[in-house]
Structures are given as C-alpha cells and as structure tokens.
C-alpha cells in the first residue's frame, strides 16, 4: 500500500530535480540516488521514531 505513493512521488520529482540540477554534471554515479529522496526521508523519519521509542523504553526500564 505504501509503495505506490512513494513511487508516484519519485516519478513526479524526477523532472523537477533534473531541471534544478542541469548546471551540475549528470555524469556522477550517485545522481540516481536523488530520485529516491522521498523514500530516504521516510526511512530516516522511521529510524528516528524507532530510536526515540527505544530510548524512552530504556529510560522507563532503568528509572
């Protein structure tokens, strides 16, 4: 269910990012990683939420 909006966001963000990065050389191998920015942000947010919950659980266990 969640894979569909992520792919839609990446498809819509490709022409905008390509127009923004026209001045930059597109021959870099790490360039396609910018098209996965939405899923990367979601993964980072999920990791932060998981770390916060783990820290709160540990604090509640120790104190």
C-alpha positions as CSV (number, residue, x, y, z in Angstrom):
1,X,0.0,0.0,0.0
2,X,2.8,2.5,0.9
3,X,5.0,1.6,-2.1
4,X,2.6,3.2,-4.6
5,X,2.7,6.9,-3.3
6,X,6.4,6.7,-2.9
7,X,6.9,5.6,-6.5
8,X,4.5,8.3,-7.6
9,X,6.4,11.0,-5.7
10,X,9.7,9.8,-7.2
11,X,8.3,9.9,-10.7
12,X,6.9,13.4,-10.2
13,X,10.1,14.7,-8.6
14,X,12.4,13.5,-11.3
15,X,11.8,16.3,-13.9
16,X,11.8,19.0,-11.2
17,X,15.2,17.8,-9.8
18,X,16.6,17.3,-13.3
19,X,15.7,20.9,-14.2
20,X,17.3,22.1,-10.9
21,X,20.5,20.1,-11.4
22,X,21.0,21.0,-15.1
23,X,24.1,23.1,-14.1
24,X,25.6,20.2,-12.3
25,X,27.4,17.4,-14.2
26,X,24.9,14.5,-14.6
27,X,27.8,12.0,-15.2
28,X,28.2,11.3,-11.4
29,X,27.2,7.7,-10.4
30,X,25.5,8.9,-7.3
31,X,23.0,11.1,-9.2
32,X,20.1,8.5,-9.4
33,X,20.1,8.4,-5.5
34,X,18.5,11.8,-5.5
35,X,15.3,10.4,-7.1
36,X,14.8,8.2,-4.0
37,X,14.8,11.2,-1.7
38,X,11.2,10.7,-0.6
39,X,11.7,7.1,0.5
40,X,15.0,8.0,2.1
41,X,13.3,10.7,4.2
42,X,10.6,8.3,5.2
43,X,13.2,5.8,6.2
44,X,15.2,8.4,8.2
45,X,12.0,9.6,10.0
46,X,11.1,6.0,10.8
47,X,14.6,5.3,12.2
48,X,14.4,8.4,14.3
49,X,11.0,7.5,15.7
50,X,12.3,4.0,16.4
51,X,15.3,5.4,18.2
52,X,13.2,7.7,20.3
53,X,10.8,5.0,21.3
54,X,13.7,2.7,22.2
55,X,15.4,5.4,24.3
56,X,12.1,6.1,26.1
57,X,11.6,2.4,26.8
58,X,15.1,2.1,28.2
59,X,14.7,5.2,30.4
60,X,11.4,3.8,31.7
61,X,13.1,0.5,32.5
62,X,16.1,2.0,34.2
63,X,14.2,4.6,36.2
